[in-house]
Amino acid sequence: MAKTCNVTLYALSTCIHCKKTKQFLEDNDVQFKVVYVDQLTGDERKDTIARIKEHNPKLSFPTIIIDEGVCVIVGFHKDELQEALDI
């Protein structure tokens, strides 16, 4: 059973690693919010990119931010996700 965390997946709608991460989270019954950065516009996009860069200066995807930055995982790494989310 996954522990309760505030999980946000920042992704690109065309990114295969982002899709794999989303599927992994869904398969493990993790509640999360997904933000497709490439579908944002204007200030919302600018603000979201700035938020991601605080934790991931290279702005690579997927970026998974857990509990407001207590844990940040960049890329699709099942082992890191399992450990961070206790799944």
KOLKOLTOR-811414 format. One record per residue: residue number from 1; residue in three letters; chain; x negated, y, z negated of N, C-alpha, C in turn. Coordinates in nm, 3 decimals. Atoms other than C-alpha are relative to their C-alpha. Layout:
REM KOLKOLTOR-811414
+--------+-------+--------+---------+---------+---------+---------+---------+---------+---------+---------+---------+
| nudren | pavex | marvex |      nu |      nv |      nw |     cau |     cav |     caw |      cu |      cv |      cw |
+--------+-------+--------+---------+---------+---------+---------+---------+---------+---------+---------+---------+
|    NUM |   ALA |      A |       X |       Y |       Z |       X |       Y |       Z |       X |       Y |       Z |
...
+--------+-------+--------+---------+---------+---------+---------+---------+---------+---------+---------+---------+
//
This chain:
REM KOLKOLTOR-811414
+--------+-------+--------+---------+---------+---------+---------+---------+---------+---------+---------+---------+
| nudren | pavex | marvex |      nu |      nv |      nw |     cau |     cav |     caw |      cu |      cv |      cw |
+--------+-------+--------+---------+---------+---------+---------+---------+---------+---------+---------+---------+
|      1 |   MET |      A |  -0.084 |  -0.118 |   0.000 |   0.000 |   0.000 |   0.000 |  -0.089 |   0.124 |   0.000 |
|      2 |   ALA |      A |   0.080 |  -0.121 |  -0.011 |  -0.151 |   0.332 |   0.108 |   0.032 |   0.094 |  -0.116 |
|      3 |   LYS |      A |  -0.024 |  -0.097 |   0.106 |  -0.201 |   0.585 |  -0.166 |   0.061 |   0.125 |   0.062 |
|      4 |   THR |      A |  -0.066 |  -0.119 |  -0.049 |  -0.005 |   0.906 |  -0.135 |  -0.100 |   0.112 |   0.017 |
|      5 |   CYS |      A |   0.092 |  -0.108 |  -0.033 |  -0.208 |   1.175 |   0.036 |   0.070 |   0.095 |   0.096 |
|      6 |   ASN |      A |  -0.043 |  -0.097 |  -0.099 |  -0.147 |   1.487 |   0.237 |  -0.094 |  -0.017 |   0.119 |
|      7 |   VAL |      A |   0.085 |   0.034 |  -0.114 |  -0.277 |   1.376 |   0.579 |   0.046 |   0.078 |   0.122 |
|      8 |   THR |      A |  -0.027 |  -0.068 |  -0.126 |  -0.298 |   1.592 |   0.890 |  -0.096 |  -0.050 |   0.105 |
|      9 |   LEU |      A |   0.078 |   0.046 |  -0.114 |  -0.417 |   1.453 |   1.221 |   0.002 |   0.110 |   0.105 |
|     10 |   TYR |      A |   0.013 |  -0.099 |  -0.106 |  -0.544 |   1.721 |   1.457 |  -0.050 |  -0.075 |   0.123 |
|     11 |   ALA |      A |   0.026 |   0.083 |  -0.117 |  -0.544 |   1.574 |   1.805 |   0.021 |   0.079 |   0.129 |
|     12 |   LEU |      A |  -0.030 |  -0.048 |  -0.135 |  -0.536 |   1.637 |   2.177 |   0.095 |  -0.102 |   0.061 |
|     13 |   SER |      A |  -0.103 |   0.090 |  -0.054 |  -0.240 |   1.492 |   2.364 |  -0.056 |  -0.099 |   0.101 |
|     14 |   THR |      A |   0.059 |   0.087 |  -0.102 |  -0.470 |   1.333 |   2.626 |  -0.114 |  -0.086 |  -0.053 |
|     15 |   CYS |      A |   0.118 |   0.066 |   0.060 |  -0.733 |   1.191 |   2.386 |   0.033 |  -0.143 |  -0.042 |
|     16 |   ILE |      A |  -0.025 |   0.141 |   0.032 |  -0.746 |   0.809 |   2.369 |  -0.033 |  -0.032 |  -0.146 |
|     17 |   HIS |      A |   0.037 |   0.024 |   0.140 |  -0.923 |   0.814 |   2.029 |   0.105 |   0.058 |  -0.095 |
|     18 |   CYS |      A |  -0.107 |  -0.060 |   0.079 |  -0.651 |   1.043 |   1.896 |   0.122 |  -0.092 |  -0.001 |
|     19 |   LYS |      A |  -0.114 |   0.092 |  -0.009 |  -0.384 |   0.801 |   2.019 |  -0.024 |  -0.124 |  -0.086 |
|     20 |   LYS |      A |   0.033 |   0.117 |   0.082 |  -0.565 |   0.509 |   1.852 |   0.011 |   0.032 |  -0.148 |
|     21 |   THR |      A |  -0.009 |  -0.042 |   0.140 |  -0.590 |   0.702 |   1.525 |   0.146 |   0.011 |  -0.042 |
|     22 |   LYS |      A |  -0.143 |  -0.014 |   0.030 |  -0.220 |   0.791 |   1.535 |   0.065 |  -0.137 |  -0.015 |
|     23 |   GLN |      A |  -0.057 |   0.134 |   0.006 |  -0.127 |   0.429 |   1.605 |  -0.044 |  -0.074 |  -0.126 |
|     24 |   PHE |      A |   0.053 |   0.064 |   0.120 |  -0.351 |   0.305 |   1.323 |   0.072 |   0.051 |  -0.124 |
|     25 |   LEU |      A |  -0.070 |  -0.057 |   0.115 |  -0.190 |   0.544 |   1.074 |   0.145 |  -0.050 |  -0.005 |
|     26 |   GLU |      A |  -0.138 |   0.049 |  -0.005 |   0.159 |   0.442 |   1.189 |   0.007 |  -0.147 |  -0.038 |
|     27 |   ASP |      A |   0.000 |   0.144 |   0.029 |   0.074 |   0.071 |   1.175 |  -0.021 |  -0.030 |  -0.148 |
|     28 |   ASN |      A |   0.027 |   0.019 |   0.142 |  -0.040 |   0.116 |   0.814 |   0.094 |   0.081 |  -0.089 |
|     29 |   ASP |      A |  -0.105 |  -0.071 |   0.075 |   0.270 |   0.312 |   0.709 |  -0.050 |   0.122 |  -0.076 |
|     30 |   VAL |      A |   0.052 |  -0.123 |   0.060 |   0.072 |   0.628 |   0.633 |   0.090 |   0.114 |   0.046 |
|     31 |   GLN |      A |  -0.075 |  -0.119 |  -0.037 |   0.284 |   0.941 |   0.621 |  -0.100 |   0.108 |   0.034 |
|     32 |   PHE |      A |   0.094 |  -0.102 |  -0.044 |   0.107 |   1.212 |   0.815 |   0.068 |   0.097 |   0.095 |
|     33 |   LYS |      A |  -0.045 |  -0.102 |  -0.095 |   0.155 |   1.524 |   1.021 |  -0.099 |  -0.002 |   0.116 |
|     34 |   VAL |      A |   0.089 |  -0.007 |  -0.116 |   0.017 |   1.533 |   1.375 |   0.017 |   0.136 |   0.066 |
|     35 |   VAL |      A |   0.001 |  -0.129 |  -0.068 |  -0.080 |   1.859 |   1.542 |  -0.078 |  -0.017 |   0.130 |
|     36 |   TYR |      A |   0.067 |   0.007 |  -0.130 |  -0.156 |   1.849 |   1.915 |  -0.050 |   0.140 |   0.035 |
|     37 |   VAL |      A |   0.060 |  -0.132 |  -0.013 |  -0.393 |   2.143 |   1.941 |   0.013 |   0.053 |   0.142 |
|     38 |   ASP |      A |  -0.008 |  -0.044 |  -0.140 |  -0.383 |   2.152 |   2.322 |   0.141 |   0.044 |   0.041 |
|     39 |   GLN |      A |  -0.137 |  -0.042 |  -0.031 |  -0.007 |   2.212 |   2.310 |   0.040 |   0.126 |  -0.075 |
|     40 |   LEU |      A |  -0.027 |  -0.124 |   0.073 |  -0.030 |   2.515 |   2.081 |  -0.037 |   0.119 |   0.087 |
|     41 |   THR |      A |   0.031 |  -0.121 |  -0.075 |  -0.040 |   2.870 |   2.211 |  -0.019 |   0.118 |  -0.096 |
|     42 |   GLY |      A |   0.011 |  -0.126 |   0.072 |  -0.131 |   3.218 |   2.095 |  -0.067 |  -0.010 |  -0.136 |
|     43 |   ASP |      A |   0.056 |  -0.006 |   0.134 |  -0.198 |   3.289 |   1.730 |   0.004 |  -0.134 |  -0.071 |
|     44 |   GLU |      A |  -0.010 |   0.131 |   0.065 |  -0.081 |   2.944 |   1.621 |  -0.121 |  -0.086 |   0.040 |
|     45 |   ARG |      A |   0.116 |   0.077 |  -0.049 |  -0.353 |   2.785 |   1.837 |  -0.130 |   0.055 |  -0.061 |
|     46 |   LYS |      A |   0.120 |  -0.065 |   0.055 |  -0.616 |   3.037 |   1.723 |  -0.017 |  -0.032 |  -0.148 |
|     47 |   ASP |      A |   0.005 |   0.027 |   0.144 |  -0.532 |   2.988 |   1.355 |  -0.030 |  -0.147 |  -0.028 |
|     48 |   THR |      A |   0.024 |   0.143 |   0.018 |  -0.528 |   2.609 |   1.388 |  -0.145 |  -0.035 |   0.030 |
|     49 |   ILE |      A |   0.141 |   0.025 |  -0.035 |  -0.868 |   2.603 |   1.561 |  -0.091 |   0.052 |  -0.111 |
|     50 |   ALA |      A |   0.081 |  -0.054 |   0.110 |  -1.011 |   2.825 |   1.286 |   0.006 |  -0.092 |  -0.121 |
|     51 |   ARG |      A |  -0.017 |   0.091 |   0.113 |  -0.871 |   2.587 |   1.021 |  -0.082 |  -0.128 |   0.022 |
|     52 |   ILE |      A |   0.077 |   0.121 |  -0.031 |  -1.025 |   2.285 |   1.194 |  -0.150 |   0.028 |  -0.012 |
|     53 |   LYS |      A |   0.143 |  -0.033 |   0.001 |  -1.363 |   2.458 |   1.234 |  -0.056 |   0.016 |  -0.141 |
|     54 |   GLU |      A |   0.045 |  -0.007 |   0.139 |  -1.379 |   2.512 |   0.857 |  -0.054 |  -0.135 |  -0.046 |
|     55 |   HIS |      A |   0.037 |   0.136 |   0.040 |  -1.415 |   2.134 |   0.825 |  -0.080 |  -0.072 |   0.107 |
|     56 |   ASN |      A |   0.062 |   0.067 |  -0.114 |  -1.544 |   2.037 |   1.170 |  -0.045 |   0.106 |   0.100 |
|     57 |   PRO |      A |   0.047 |  -0.110 |  -0.085 |  -1.753 |   2.314 |   1.330 |  -0.013 |  -0.035 |   0.149 |
|     58 |   LYS |      A |   0.014 |   0.040 |  -0.141 |  -1.798 |   2.112 |   1.651 |   0.135 |  -0.009 |   0.071 |
|     59 |   LEU |      A |  -0.135 |   0.004 |  -0.054 |  -1.419 |   2.106 |   1.699 |   0.022 |  -0.123 |   0.089 |
|     60 |   SER |      A |  -0.022 |   0.124 |  -0.073 |  -1.416 |   1.744 |   1.810 |   0.125 |  -0.069 |  -0.054 |
|     61 |   PHE |      A |  -0.127 |   0.064 |   0.033 |  -1.110 |   1.521 |   1.804 |  -0.011 |  -0.150 |   0.009 |
|     62 |   PRO |      A |  -0.094 |  -0.051 |   0.099 |  -0.947 |   1.353 |   1.634 |  -0.073 |   0.049 |  -0.125 |
|     63 |   THR |      A |   0.045 |  -0.045 |   0.131 |  -1.002 |   1.541 |   1.310 |   0.114 |  -0.030 |  -0.097 |
|     64 |   ILE |      A |  -0.100 |   0.037 |   0.100 |  -0.819 |   1.395 |   1.011 |  -0.038 |   0.070 |  -0.130 |
|     65 |   ILE |      A |   0.025 |  -0.072 |   0.124 |  -0.794 |   1.621 |   0.708 |   0.095 |  -0.056 |  -0.106 |
|     66 |   ILE |      A |  -0.075 |   0.064 |   0.107 |  -0.685 |   1.453 |   0.387 |  -0.006 |   0.088 |  -0.124 |
|     67 |   ASP |      A |  -0.012 |  -0.080 |   0.122 |  -0.563 |   1.646 |   0.083 |  -0.073 |   0.134 |   0.011 |
|     68 |   GLU |      A |   0.051 |  -0.136 |  -0.021 |  -0.651 |   1.989 |   0.220 |  -0.152 |   0.009 |   0.006 |
|     69 |   GLY |      A |   0.144 |  -0.004 |  -0.019 |  -1.012 |   1.897 |   0.292 |  -0.081 |  -0.076 |  -0.103 |
|     70 |   VAL |      A |   0.072 |   0.084 |   0.096 |  -1.098 |   1.671 |  -0.002 |  -0.078 |  -0.106 |   0.077 |
|     71 |   CYS |      A |   0.065 |   0.097 |  -0.088 |  -1.181 |   1.419 |   0.271 |   0.030 |   0.040 |   0.144 |
|     72 |   VAL |      A |  -0.016 |  -0.031 |  -0.142 |  -1.238 |   1.492 |   0.640 |  -0.068 |  -0.111 |   0.080 |
|     73 |   ILE |      A |   0.054 |   0.105 |  -0.087 |  -1.286 |   1.221 |   0.902 |   0.010 |   0.050 |   0.143 |
|     74 |   VAL |      A |   0.004 |  -0.043 |  -0.138 |  -1.393 |   1.312 |   1.253 |  -0.022 |  -0.123 |   0.087 |
|     75 |   GLY |      A |   0.007 |   0.117 |  -0.085 |  -1.330 |   1.048 |   1.517 |   0.087 |  -0.111 |  -0.055 |
|     76 |   PHE |      A |  -0.080 |   0.114 |   0.042 |  -1.148 |   0.718 |   1.500 |  -0.091 |  -0.103 |  -0.066 |
|     77 |   HIS |      A |   0.083 |   0.091 |   0.079 |  -1.320 |   0.524 |   1.222 |   0.091 |  -0.073 |  -0.098 |
|     78 |   LYS |      A |  -0.095 |   0.076 |   0.083 |  -1.091 |   0.255 |   1.081 |  -0.051 |  -0.021 |  -0.141 |
|     79 |   ASP |      A |   0.054 |   0.029 |   0.133 |  -1.324 |   0.171 |   0.793 |   0.007 |   0.123 |  -0.091 |
|     80 |   GLU |      A |  -0.006 |  -0.123 |   0.080 |  -1.342 |   0.533 |   0.676 |   0.145 |   0.034 |  -0.036 |
|     81 |   LEU |      A |  -0.142 |  -0.025 |   0.028 |  -0.965 |   0.573 |   0.706 |   0.053 |  -0.096 |  -0.106 |
|     82 |   GLN |      A |  -0.045 |   0.099 |   0.098 |  -0.904 |   0.251 |   0.513 |  -0.049 |   0.035 |  -0.139 |
|     83 |   GLU |      A |   0.055 |  -0.035 |   0.131 |  -1.133 |   0.363 |   0.233 |   0.065 |   0.126 |  -0.056 |
|     84 |   ALA |      A |  -0.055 |  -0.127 |   0.046 |  -1.001 |   0.719 |   0.214 |   0.146 |  -0.011 |  -0.040 |
|     85 |   LEU |      A |  -0.144 |   0.012 |   0.024 |  -0.637 |   0.609 |   0.221 |   0.038 |  -0.123 |  -0.080 |
|     86 |   ASP |      A |  -0.022 |   0.121 |   0.079 |  -0.678 |   0.288 |   0.022 |   0.097 |  -0.096 |   0.069 |
|     87 |   ILE |      A |  -0.085 |   0.092 |  -0.078 |  -0.527 |   0.069 |   0.294 |  -0.082 |  -0.117 |   0.050 |
+--------+-------+--------+---------+---------+---------+---------+---------+---------+---------+---------+---------+
//
